[in-house]
Amino acid sequence: MKFPVFPLQKTIIILGLTGVVIVAGALVFQQVLFSFFPNSSLARALRPPPATGNPYLVTPEQSPLRDIKTTKLALHESVMVDAFRVRVEINPTPIAGQETSVRWFIEDAESGRPANPDLAMHYSAVHAYFVRTDLTSPLQHHHPGQKNQPNANLWALKTTFDYPGEWLAHMQFARGNTVYGFDTKFEVAGTPGKTFAVTDGLVSNTDEMTATIRTNSDTFTAGTPIGMDFIVERKDGQPILHTEADFVLAHNIIFVHENGETAWNVHGDRSVEMVSQKTGIIVARDFPTEDKKFSYTFTFPAPGLWLVHFEAFSNFFPFYFTVEPQKTER
């Protein structure tokens, strides 16, 4: 038996179905926005502020990331990790001073379909870092772009390596609750020429700025926590104009040990702080204040020379330091 549907009922049904479609579309749009355009003004406006009160900063407990897996990845080869496969290519062969393209392919191991990052770390889906393995070059920090949409298994960038020799490439993204890192060593051809002065210890200078690391202890030992404040000042004595977002959005601290095996970015938004327990470089960030904008406690896992690449504020001023924790006395 069919029951009659009156115009009012039809209207209610149509409006209800329309509402469901609109809500579902909005949720899909929001997910796409947060995943692939996380630093856009619209994404920042829609993102609910965390309990800290700073819309750009999360508490470690708010981040879903709980594990990290770092894998060696040979150039022009692929490696399988969990359920996906990653391959890296650099073409043309890198020559000092000449532009080249670096490409990573992230695919499902069985189907070959894209297995893309599903969580933006520090507002970017994929991060890439390049540095000479002997630490005698500037460190490059990139966010590879996604290509070949909708078959978007390719993440690529173009760059120039100014110094010949052996380099390290570290690519990093997140899926589920895991940070995945891939380390690739490669050679840059060319004749050795200019040299790069990495740092003057705990003081670093750009044309207009000076940055200083102040520690809470004169004893600096591997395996022992040490407090570090990164103090940035203008050389002309004028105040640095900044916004609340500058404390986080353009703020990174990237570490590379003298063995040149891997790189680690602590990301200023605290999104990877829980994961740091498994990296060896344990990090805890104090909530930023006007007096202490970049205040951390670090634990370095090994003695020896460490390169510290510090980016601060929206102009991405890179500062370079070296720290050298001593071997723990037994």
C-alpha positions in Angstrom: 0.0 0.0 0.0 1.3 3.4 -1.0 0.9 6.3 1.4 0.2 9.7 -0.1 3.1 12.2 0.2 1.7 15.7 0.6 3.5 18.8 -0.7 4.6 19.9 2.8 6.1 16.4 3.4 7.9 16.6 0.1 9.3 19.9 1.0 10.6 18.7 4.4 12.2 15.6 2.8 13.9 17.7 0.0 15.1 20.2 2.6 16.4 17.5 4.8 18.3 15.7 2.0 19.7 19.1 0.8 20.9 19.8 4.3 22.7 16.4 4.5 24.4 17.1 1.2 25.5 20.6 2.2 26.9 19.4 5.6 28.7 16.5 3.9 30.1 18.8 1.3 31.2 21.2 3.9 33.0 18.5 5.9 34.8 17.3 2.8 35.8 20.8 1.8 37.1 21.5 5.3 39.2 18.3 5.3 40.7 19.2 1.9 41.3 22.7 3.0 43.1 21.7 6.2 45.1 19.0 4.5 46.3 20.8 1.4 45.9 24.5 2.1 46.5 24.5 5.9 48.2 27.9 6.0 45.6 29.8 4.0 43.7 32.6 5.7 40.4 30.6 5.3 41.9 27.5 7.0 43.2 29.5 9.9 39.8 31.3 10.3 37.9 27.9 10.4 40.4 26.1 12.6 39.1 26.1 16.2 41.6 27.6 18.7 43.2 25.0 21.0 43.0 25.1 24.8 46.2 27.2 25.0 44.4 30.2 23.5 46.9 30.6 20.7 45.2 29.6 17.4 48.6 28.6 15.9 49.9 26.5 18.8 48.8 23.1 19.9 49.4 21.3 23.2 51.4 18.1 22.6 48.4 16.0 23.7 46.2 17.7 21.0 48.5 16.3 18.2 47.6 12.8 17.0 51.2 12.0 16.2 52.7 9.4 18.5 55.3 7.4 16.4 58.1 8.1 14.0 59.7 5.8 11.4 62.9 6.9 9.6 64.1 4.9 6.6 67.2 5.0 4.3 66.1 5.7 0.7 68.7 5.3 -2.1 68.6 7.8 -5.0 66.5 6.6 -7.9 65.3 3.6 -6.0 62.2 2.8 -3.9 61.6 1.5 -0.5 58.4 0.0 1.1 57.4 1.2 4.6 54.2 -0.2 6.2 51.6 -0.2 3.4 53.1 2.3 1.0 56.2 2.7 -1.3 58.4 5.8 -1.7 60.8 6.6 -4.5 63.1 9.6 -5.0 64.6 11.1 -8.2 66.9 14.0 -8.8 67.1 15.2 -12.4 69.2 16.4 -14.0 72.3 15.1 -12.1 73.0 17.9 -9.6 75.9 20.2 -10.4 76.9 23.0 -8.0 75.3 26.3 -9.0 72.8 24.7 -11.5 69.1 24.2 -10.9 67.8 20.7 -10.6 64.5 19.0 -9.8 63.9 16.7 -6.8 60.8 14.4 -6.9 59.3 12.0 -4.4 56.7 9.5 -5.3 54.4 8.2 -2.5 52.2 5.2 -3.5 50.2 2.4 -2.1 52.4 -0.7 -2.2 49.7 -2.9 -3.6 47.6 -0.8 -5.9 50.2 1.8 -6.9 47.6 4.6 -6.3 48.6 7.7 -4.4 49.1 7.2 -0.6 49.2 10.9 0.3 49.9 12.4 3.7 46.6 12.8 5.6 47.9 15.3 8.3 49.6 18.6 7.8 52.6 19.1 10.2 53.2 22.7 11.0 50.7 23.7 8.2 52.5 21.8 5.4 51.9 18.2 4.2 55.4 17.5 3.1 58.7 18.9 4.4 62.2 18.5 2.8 65.6 19.5 4.1 69.0 19.5 2.3 72.5 20.0 3.8 76.0 18.8 3.1 76.8 15.8 5.2 79.9 17.5 6.7 77.6 20.5 7.7 79.6 22.9 5.6 76.6 24.3 3.6 73.5 26.3 4.4 70.6 24.1 5.2 67.7 24.3 2.8 64.1 23.9 4.0 61.4 23.3 1.4 57.7 22.3 1.1 57.4 20.2 -2.0 54.3 20.8 -4.1 51.9 18.1 -5.2 51.9 17.4 -8.9 49.9 15.3 -11.4 46.5 15.8 -9.8 44.3 13.9 -9.4 46.9 11.1 -9.6 48.8 13.0 -7.1 51.5 10.6 -6.0 54.3 13.0 -6.9 55.7 15.7 -4.7 58.4 17.9 -6.3 60.5 21.0 -6.0 63.3 22.8 -7.9 66.4 24.0 -6.1 70.1 24.8 -6.6 72.9 23.3 -4.5 75.7 25.8 -4.4 78.4 23.5 -2.9 79.8 20.3 -4.4 80.2 17.2 -2.3 78.0 14.7 -0.5 74.6 16.0 0.6 71.8 14.6 2.7 68.1 15.0 1.7 65.5 14.3 4.4 61.8 14.2 3.4 59.1 14.1 6.0 55.4 13.6 6.1 52.7 12.2 8.4 50.0 9.5 7.9 47.7 8.4 10.7 49.6 8.8 14.0 53.0 8.4 12.5 55.7 10.7 11.1 57.6 9.1 8.2 61.1 10.3 7.4 63.3 9.3 4.4 67.0 9.9 4.2 68.9 10.0 0.9 72.5 10.8 0.4 73.6 12.0 -3.0 76.6 13.7 -4.7 76.7 17.2 -6.1 79.3 17.6 -8.9 81.5 20.6 -9.3 84.8 22.2 -8.4 85.2 23.2 -4.8 85.2 27.0 -4.5 83.6 29.2 -2.0 83.2 28.0 1.6 80.4 28.5 4.1 81.1 29.6 7.7 78.4 27.6 9.6 78.4 29.6 12.8 80.2 31.2 15.6 79.1 28.9 18.4 76.0 30.1 20.2 75.8 33.5 18.3 74.6 33.8 14.7 74.2 36.9 12.5 72.4 38.0 9.4 72.8 41.4 7.8 70.2 43.0 10.1 69.7 40.6 13.0 71.7 38.8 15.7 70.4 35.6 17.3 71.9 34.2 20.5 71.3 30.9 22.3 71.3 31.3 26.1 71.5 28.0 28.1 70.5 27.4 31.6 73.7 25.4 32.4 77.4 25.7 31.7 77.5 21.9 31.5 76.3 20.5 28.2 76.2 16.7 28.2 74.6 14.2 25.8 71.6 12.6 27.4 71.1 15.4 29.9 68.3 18.0 29.4 69.4 21.5 28.8 67.3 24.7 28.6 67.8 26.9 25.5 66.4 30.3 24.8 66.7 31.7 21.3 67.0 35.4 21.5 66.6 37.5 18.3 67.5 41.2 18.2 67.9 43.8 15.5 71.4 45.2 15.1 70.0 48.8 15.0 68.3 48.3 18.3 64.8 48.8 16.9 62.0 46.4 18.0 61.1 43.5 15.8 57.6 43.9 14.5 55.8 40.6 14.7 52.4 39.0 15.1 51.3 36.2 17.4 51.5 33.8 14.4 55.2 34.7 13.9 56.0 32.8 17.1 54.9 29.6 15.3 54.2 29.8 11.6 57.7 30.7 10.4 59.5 29.2 13.4 61.5 26.0 13.0 64.5 24.5 14.7 66.3 21.8 12.6 69.1 19.6 13.9 71.7 17.6 12.0 74.5 15.6 13.7 78.0 15.6 12.4 77.5 12.0 11.1 75.2 13.5 8.5 72.8 10.6 8.7 69.4 12.3 9.3 67.7 15.7 10.1 65.0 16.5 12.6 62.7 19.5 12.7 61.1 20.1 16.1 58.4 22.4 14.4 57.4 25.4 16.4 53.7 24.5 16.8 54.5 21.6 19.1 52.8 19.1 16.8 55.7 16.6 17.0 56.7 17.1 20.6 55.3 13.7 21.7 57.1 12.0 18.8 60.4 13.5 19.9 60.6 10.9 22.7 61.4 8.4 20.0 63.8 10.5 17.9 66.5 10.8 20.5 66.3 14.6 20.4 63.7 15.0 23.1 62.1 18.4 23.0 59.7 20.4 25.2 58.7 23.9 24.4 57.6 26.5 26.9 54.5 28.5 26.0 55.9 31.7 24.3 55.8 35.0 26.1 57.0 38.4 25.1 60.2 37.9 27.1 60.7 34.2 26.0 59.5 33.8 22.5 61.5 30.6 21.7 62.3 28.8 24.9 63.0 25.0 24.8 64.4 22.1 26.8 66.4 19.7 24.6 68.1 16.4 25.2 70.7 15.5 22.7 71.2 11.7 22.2 74.9 11.7 21.2 78.0 13.7 21.8 79.8 15.6 19.0 79.0 18.5 16.8 75.4 19.4 16.0 74.2 22.0 13.4 71.2 24.0 14.7 69.3 25.8 11.9 66.9 28.3 13.4 64.2 30.1 11.4 62.3 32.9 13.1 59.5 35.3 12.2 57.7 35.7 8.9 60.7 36.7 6.8 62.3 33.3 7.5 65.6 34.6 8.7 67.9 31.6 8.9 70.3 31.5 11.8 73.0 28.9 12.1 74.6 27.6 15.4 76.7 24.7 16.4 76.4 23.0 19.8 78.7 20.2 21.0 77.4 18.2 23.9 80.1 16.2 25.7 80.2 12.5 26.3 78.5 11.5 29.5 81.1 10.4 32.1 80.4 6.9 33.4 
